[in-house]
Amino acid sequence: MQPQDYLLAQAQNNAWANHRLLEACARLTREALEAPRVGFFPSLLATLNHILIVDWFYVDALEGGDRGPAAFADGMPCKTMADLRREQSAVDQRLIVLCGRLDAAALGEAVRLIRADGDRFERCDRVLLHLFEHQIHHRGQAHAMLSGTAVAPPQLDEFFLAQDAQLRRGDLAALGWTDEELWRAWPGPQ
């Protein structure tokens, strides 16, 4: 397996996990979404918006964009779950397309990260790994916050194993994917 295949699988897993988490959160009332909760951010809605904003920032940078922190200054761009689901799905798709176009040379190319105190340059593969780690970290917080509501948090760790194919089938269909398409770049039994 090539590194870019692994990163594409991570982008797909990222979209799948966001889909599952946001589907569960969509069943909450507005009050439950905005209720104060323990975490880095004061509510589920604020945490989910933070994930989205950081995705926008890094995906823009990976695409060669020029949007710096000021472009993402609104800490709550999505006030409803419908808006959040639409925007998160769109940026997740951009990330999948981006990762699907990577080759070995692109992984080592510099990505410009525009910061308030000056631009930084990081390798593409490291930016992607950072972004996936950020997603996992804050989805875990949202998952924990969700456990304090009337909606059970979804399983988010059933993606890669063949034995879990049945558990992901409905979600993959909702995302417009099949197992065959998902694992086309991976050698071995599906």
Secondary structure, DSSP 8 states (H G I E B T S, - for coil): --HHHHHHHHHHHHHHHHHHHHHHHTTS-HHHHHS--SSSSSSHHHHHHHHHHHHHHHHHHHTT----GGGG--S----SHHHHHHHHHHHHHHHHHHHHT--HHHHTSEEEE--TT--EEEEHHHHHHHHHHHHHHHHHHHHHHHTTSSS-----S-SS-GGGHHHHHHHHHHHT--HHHHTTT--S--
